[in-house]
Amino acid sequence: MIAAQAALETKMLLRNGEQLLLTVIIPTLLLVLFSAVDIVDTGTGASVDFLAPGILALAVMSTAFTGQAIATGFERRYGVLKRLAASPLPRWGLMTAKTLSVLVTEVLQIALLTLIALALGWSPHGNPAAVLLLLLLGTAAFSGLGLLMAGTLKAEATLAAANLVFLLLLVGGGVIVPLDRFPDAAQSVLGLLPISALSDGLRDVLKDGAGTPWGDLGVLAVWAVAGLAAAGRFFRWE
């Protein structure tokens, strides 16, 4: 039942034009544009080496947080979640299916973006296990926050808030603009955001060849535990 529901969730997500815009088109355009045109000073080295890890982090956020929050919010509004909750599929099974759908979509996103970045001259290196751990914790953190938003706000409010948060974190989360371009006081706050921890951690490993970024993993773990616990406590099915 979980596998069937996960397959259905994935098909619905990939058929949704707005979801495709968020999960595929926007990250791809940003990667190509900012790699080809010298708009933002990304420091030494090729721009794509700085941008690719940040765009991968953005892809995770767009699927696990923004896309999931909007889709789940409207499913809740139209009574879909209420009906599914009354089906033989248990509620934890539905949440598991949604999580699997997010992971499948992310695999497709990351594969596509990696191929594009390699074509643009990206030369990644580092520990694949550390990259995988960062992506999984990032997914858990954003998924918890997305479900919390979808389960507590009205669908229209979720739509507006999720897109607004996406834009704000795109600008201030170290995805395209390095955090050291911001004032010192702002850096200390922005560095604690999940998108900043994910993008910086991926950049440390894939660009600089660093070992396991325990600090960034710790930030993501805190967000993941807090977000998922809050979603489990406050999520309303109706």
N, C-alpha and C positions, 0 to 999 in steps of 0.2 A: 504493500500500500504506500509506503514511504517513497519507494523508487518511482512508482507510477505518478504520485503527486509531485515529486521533484521534477520529473520529465515534463509534466504539464506546466509547472511554474516556469521552467526554463523556456519552453515554447512560447508561452504568453509574454514573457519578458523580451525575448528576441523579436517578437512580432510587433511590439509596441514602438512606434516611431519616436516618441519622446525619450523612451529608455535607450534606444539605439543612439540618439543624439548625445545623451549624457555619457553613455558607457563606451562608445566607440568613436563617433565622429569628432566630438570636442577634444578629447585627449589626442587623437591623431593629428588634427589640425594644429593644435598648440605645439606638438612635438615637431612637426614639419616646419611650421612658420618660424618659431623661435630658434630652431637649429639652422635654418637657411638665412635668416635675416638677423643681423646683430642689433637687436633692440635693447636687450638687457645685458649689462655687464655681469657675466657669470664667472669671472676670475680667469685664472690661467687654464690652458688646455682647450680642447674643442668644446663648443657649446653643448653638443649632444651628450657628452660625457656627464655634464652637470644636469642637463634637462631630463634625460631618460629615466633615472631613478625617481625623480619627482613626478614625472608623468605616470609612471607605474603606480606610485602612491595615490595619485589623483584618480586613476582607474579603479583602484580598490574602493576609494571613498565614493565614487559616483555610483557603483553597483551596490555595495554593502550598506551605504547610508542613504544617499539621495534617492536612488531608484527604488530601493526596498521600502523606504519610508512612504514615498508617494503611492506606490502600488498597494501596500498594506493598508494605508489610510483610506483609500477609496474602496478597497474590499470590505473594510470595516463599516464604512458609511452605507454601502449598498446591501449589507447583510450577508455577504459571502462568507465572512469568517464565522458568523453565528450559525449558518447552515453547515459549514464544514465541521464546526465544533460538535454538532449533533450527529455527525456521520460516524461510521466504525473507526475512522482514523482518529486516534487520540490527539489532544491538543499538542502534546509534546512531539508527536509524530509530524503534525503540520509544521511546527517550528523547525523541526529537523529537515523536512523537505524543502522549506524555504532557504535554509542555510546551505543545503546541497546545491540548490539552484544557483545561489549566489556564487558558490565556489566553482561550479561548472562555467558560469559566465566569466568569472575572473580568469580562469585558465585560458579561455578563448581570447579575452582582451589582452592578457599579458603576452600570449604567443604572437598575436598580430602586432602589438606595439614593439615587441622585441625585434621582430623581423624588420619593421620599418626603421627602428633605431640602428640596427646593424647595417642596413642599406645606406643610412646617412653617415656611417663611419664610426658608430659607437664601438668601443672596445672594452666590454665589461670584464671584471676579474674579481676574485674574492671567494668566500666560502658559500657554496650553494645552500648548505644547511642553515646558515644564518639568514640568508635571504628568504628561505621558505618559512622560517620561524617568524620573521618580521611580517611577512605577508599574512600568515595565519592569525597572529595576534592583532594586526591591523584590521583584518576582516572581522574578528570577534568584537573589537572595540567599536567599529563603525556600525556593525550590525546591531549591537545592543542599543546604541544611541538612536539608530533609525527606527527600531521597533518601539523604543520608549516614546519617541515623537509621534509615531503613527497610532500608538495605543492610548494616547492621552489627549491629543489635539483633534479638532475637527479636520475633515479631509482637506478643505480649502486652506485652512491655516497651515496644515502640514505641507501642502504644495508650495505655498509661499515661503514658509520658514526653511524648508529643505533646500530650495533653490537659492535662497539668500545666503544660507550657511555655506553652500557649495561655492558661491562666488567669493564670499569673504575669505574662506580658507584657501581658495585658489590664489588669491592675492597675498594673503598674510601668512601662509603656512609653509613657506620655503619651497614651494613647488617650482615656480619660475623665477621669482625674485629671491636671492640669497638673504637669509635672516640677518646677516651682518650689515645689510643696507638699511636696516631699521635702527632707530635710537636704542641705546643700551637698555633703557627701562622697558621698552617694548620687547626687546629680544628675550628677556628673562621670562616674560609672560607667554609670548608666542612659542617659545621652545617647549612649553608644556602641553601644547595642543597635540592631539593624536596624529594629525596630518603632518605636523612638523617632525614629530618623533619618527614616523614611518618614512618620510622622505629623507630626513637626515641619516637615519640608520641605513637605508638602502644606498644612499650616496657614499657613506663611509665604507661600506663593504664593496660595492660595485665600481666605484670611482677611485677610492683611495686604497683599496685592498686591505682594509682594517679587519681585525678579528671580530668576534661576536660583540655587537654594540649593546652591552648590558644596560647602560643608562636609558637608551631609547626603548629597549625591550621592557624595562621596568615601567616607563611611562605608559606604554601601550597596554601592559598587563593591568595597571591600575584602572585605566579607562575601560578595558574589557570587563573586568570584574564589576566595577561600579555600574556600567551601562547595562549589562545583562541582568544584574541583580535588580536594578531599578525597573527595567522592562518587565521582569518576571513579577515584581511586586505591584506595579501600577497599571500594567496593560489591561485595557478594557476591551472585551470582545464585541460589545454592542455599542 
